[in-house]
């Protein structure tokens, strides 16, 4: 799997979790579910940053 693909997957994961959390809040769903989604988003953002930094390091940029 190439570095570009890893970065894309990481960013898409963040976007999907963000949209699930926002959609749940907008339709008046469980506050606990929205809170869990937002916490998961923060963790995935951290992972995405690590992936981006890892790809940049691997390419010697």
ROSE-4610 file (N, C-alpha, C; in Angstrom, 1 decimal, always signed):
// ROSE-4610
residu = [X/X/X/X/X/X/X/X/X/X/X/X/X/X/X/X/X/X/X/X/X/X/X/X/X/X/X/X/X/X/X/X/X/X/X/X/X/X/X/X/X/X/X/X/X/X/X/X/X/X/X/X/X/X/X/X/X/X/X/X/X/X/X/X/X/X/X/X/X/X/X/X/X/X/X/X/X/X/X/X/X/X/X/X/X/X/X/X/X/X/X/X/X/X/X/X/X/X/X/X/X/X/X/X/X/X/X/X/X/X/X/X/X/X/X/X/X/X/X/X/X/X/X/X/X/X/X/X/X/X/X/X/X/X/X/X/X/X/X/X/X/X/X/X/X/X/X/X/X/X/X/X/X/X/X/X/X/X/X/X/X/X/X/X/X/X/X/X/X/X/X/X/X/X/X/X/X/X/X/X/X/X/X]
num = [1/1/1/2/2/2/3/3/3/4/4/4/5/5/5/6/6/6/7/7/7/8/8/8/9/9/9/10/10/10/11/11/11/12/12/12/13/13/13/14/14/14/15/15/15/16/16/16/17/17/17/18/18/18/19/19/19/20/20/20/21/21/21/22/22/22/23/23/23/24/24/24/25/25/25/26/26/26/27/27/27/28/28/28/29/29/29/30/30/30/31/31/31/32/32/32/33/33/33/34/34/34/35/35/35/36/36/36/37/37/37/38/38/38/39/39/39/40/40/40/41/41/41/42/42/42/43/43/43/44/44/44/45/45/45/46/46/46/47/47/47/48/48/48/49/49/49/50/50/50/51/51/51/52/52/52/53/53/53/54/54/54/55/55/55/56/56/56/57/57/57/58/58/58/59/59/59/60/60/60/61/61/61]
x = [+0.9/+0.0/+0.9/+0.6/+1.5/+1.2/+2.1/+1.9/+0.7/+0.5/-0.7/-2.0/-2.0/-3.2/-3.5/-2.4/-2.5/-3.0/-2.5/-2.9/-4.4/-4.8/-6.2/-7.1/-6.8/-7.6/-7.7/-6.6/-6.6/-7.5/-7.4/-8.3/-9.7/-10.0/-11.4/-12.0/-11.2/-11.7/-12.2/-11.3/-11.7/-13.0/-13.1/-14.3/-15.5/-15.4/-16.6/-17.1/-16.2/-16.6/-17.1/-16.6/-17.1/-18.5/-18.8/-20.1/-21.1/-20.7/-21.6/-22.0/-21.0/-21.3/-22.2/-21.9/-22.7/-24.1/-24.2/-25.6/-26.4/-25.8/-26.5/-26.9/-26.1/-26.4/-27.6/-27.5/-28.5/-29.9/-29.9/-31.3/-31.7/-31.0/-31.4/-31.2/-30.2/-29.9/-29.2/-28.7/-28.1/-26.9/-26.9/-25.7/-24.5/-24.7/-23.5/-22.9/-23.7/-23.1/-22.3/-22.9/-22.2/-20.9/-20.9/-19.7/-18.6/-19.0/-18.1/-17.5/-18.4/-17.9/-16.9/-17.1/-16.2/-14.9/-14.9/-13.7/-12.9/-13.6/-13.0/-12.4/-13.1/-12.5/-11.2/-11.1/-9.8/-8.7/-9.0/-8.0/-7.6/-8.6/-8.3/-7.5/-7.7/-7.0/-5.5/-5.3/-3.9/-3.3/-4.0/-3.4/-3.1/-4.0/-3.8/-2.5/-2.3/-1.1/+0.1/+0.0/+1.2/+1.5/+0.4/+0.6/+1.2/+0.7/+1.3/+2.7/+3.1/+4.4/+5.3/+4.8/+5.5/+5.8/+4.8/+5.0/+6.0/+6.0/+6.9/+8.3/+8.5/+9.8/+10.3/+9.4/+9.8/+10.3/+9.7/+10.1/+11.3/+11.7/+12.9/+12.7/+11.4/+11.1/+11.6]
y = [-1.2/+0.0/+1.2/+2.2/+3.3/+4.3/+5.3/+6.3/+7.2/+7.5/+8.3/+7.6/+6.3/+5.6/+5.6/+5.4/+5.4/+6.8/+7.8/+9.2/+9.4/+8.9/+9.1/+8.3/+7.1/+6.2/+6.9/+7.4/+8.0/+9.3/+10.1/+11.3/+11.0/+10.0/+9.5/+9.0/+8.3/+7.7/+8.9/+9.9/+11.1/+11.7/+11.9/+12.5/+11.7/+10.4/+9.6/+9.6/+9.5/+9.6/+11.0/+12.0/+13.4/+13.5/+13.0/+13.1/+12.2/+11.0/+10.3/+11.0/+11.6/+12.3/+13.5/+14.3/+15.5/+15.1/+14.1/+13.6/+13.2/+12.5/+12.1/+13.3/+14.3/+15.5/+16.2/+16.4/+17.1/+16.5/+15.2/+14.5/+14.3/+14.8/+14.6/+13.3/+12.6/+11.3/+11.3/+10.2/+10.1/+11.0/+11.7/+12.6/+11.8/+10.6/+9.8/+9.3/+8.9/+8.4/+9.5/+10.7/+11.9/+12.2/+12.1/+12.3/+11.3/+10.0/+9.0/+9.2/+9.6/+9.8/+11.0/+12.0/+13.2/+12.8/+11.9/+11.5/+10.6/+9.7/+8.8/+9.7/+10.8/+11.6/+12.2/+12.6/+13.2/+12.2/+10.9/+9.9/+9.6/+9.6/+9.3/+10.5/+11.7/+12.8/+12.7/+12.2/+12.0/+10.9/+9.8/+8.7/+9.3/+10.1/+10.6/+11.5/+12.3/+13.1/+12.2/+11.2/+10.2/+9.6/+9.2/+8.6/+9.6/+10.8/+11.8/+12.1/+12.2/+12.4/+11.2/+10.0/+8.8/+8.7/+9.0/+9.0/+10.0/+11.2/+12.3/+11.8/+11.2/+10.7/+9.6/+8.7/+7.6/+8.0/+9.1/+9.6/+10.5/+10.8/+11.7/+13.1/+13.6/+15.0/+15.9]
z = [+0.0/+0.0/+0.0/-0.9/-1.0/+0.1/+0.3/+1.3/+1.0/-0.3/-0.6/-0.2/-0.4/+0.0/+1.5/+2.2/+3.7/+4.2/+3.6/+4.0/+3.7/+2.5/+2.0/+3.0/+3.3/+4.2/+5.6/+6.1/+7.4/+7.4/+6.3/+6.3/+6.0/+5.2/+5.0/+6.3/+7.1/+8.3/+9.3/+9.3/+10.1/+9.6/+8.3/+7.7/+8.0/+7.8/+8.0/+9.5/+10.4/+11.8/+12.2/+11.6/+11.9/+11.3/+10.1/+9.6/+10.4/+10.8/+11.7/+12.9/+13.6/+14.8/+14.6/+13.5/+13.2/+12.8/+12.0/+11.6/+12.8/+13.7/+14.9/+15.8/+15.9/+16.6/+16.0/+14.7/+13.9/+14.0/+14.0/+14.0/+15.5/+16.4/+17.8/+18.4/+18.0/+18.5/+19.9/+20.3/+21.6/+21.7/+22.8/+23.1/+23.4/+24.0/+24.3/+23.0/+22.0/+20.8/+20.1/+20.1/+19.4/+20.1/+21.5/+22.2/+21.9/+21.8/+21.5/+20.1/+19.1/+17.8/+17.7/+18.5/+18.5/+19.2/+20.2/+20.8/+19.9/+19.1/+18.2/+17.0/+16.7/+15.6/+16.1/+17.3/+17.8/+17.7/+18.1/+18.1/+16.6/+15.7/+14.3/+13.7/+14.2/+13.7/+14.1/+15.3/+15.8/+15.0/+14.7/+13.9/+12.5/+11.9/+10.6/+10.6/+11.6/+11.6/+11.7/+12.5/+12.6/+11.3/+10.6/+9.2/+8.3/+8.3/+7.4/+7.7/+9.0/+9.3/+9.0/+9.2/+8.8/+7.3/+6.5/+5.1/+4.7/+5.2/+4.9/+5.3/+6.5/+7.0/+6.0/+5.7/+4.8/+3.5/+2.9/+1.6/+1.7/+2.9/+3.1/+2.8/+3.0/+2.7/+3.8]
